[in-house]
Amino acid sequence: MPLSEYEQRVLEQMERQLTSDDPRLANTLTSRGRKPVLRYVLGGIGAVVGLLLLVVGAAASEVWLGVLGFVVMFASVAIAFTRPRRSGGPVGVVRADGSTAPRPSAAPKAKKGFMSRMEDRWDKRRDQGR
């Protein structure tokens, strides 16, 4: 059943509000990435193989086989749950009409240390309280 004109307007207004409030979330929600099902399956198979190697290595008193099993298990789970790097493509901000705009280029900031960032946060909180 199609949406009425009023429902479409309300939905478009909600989309614009979301985009203006949290553009990063809107960009994440509108990206149409493939779900990494294959990564999960291969990671699970690798974890099972690593566990088997670990158990066989422990049963046979072969330390190197147990260590190899642990490394295989750890690597396969790490590969399964890390996000793949995005290759090229347009990176930008999603506009209210659904199109993307290039991300504004900011001048590179000098990296601050941990304590400097904490002091800045403290100063901002103190200034907000006034």
C-alpha positions, 0 to 999 in steps of 0.5 A: 500500500503506497504512502499518502502525500502527508505521510511522504511529506512527514517522512521526508521531513524526518529524513531532513531532520536526521540529516541535519542533526546527525549527518554521520548516522544518516550517511551510515544508514544510507550507504548500501554496503554488502553484508559481510556474511562470507567474512563471518562464515570464513571466520567461523570455519577458521576458528573451528580449524584453529580450535581443532589444531589447539586441541590436537596440539594439546593432546599430542603434547606438541606445543607448536601445533597448539600455538599455531591453532591459537594463532589461526583461531585468533586471526580468523576471528579478528578478520571476521569482525574487523571492518574492511577498508573502503576502497576509493569512491566518493566520500561525502556528506548526505544532503537532505535531498539524498544526494552527496556533497563532498566532505569539507576539507579541514586544515590538518590540526596538530595532534594534541596529547591526552592531557591537553584534550582533557584540559580542553574538555574541562574548560568547555564544561566549566564555561558551559556552567557559567 
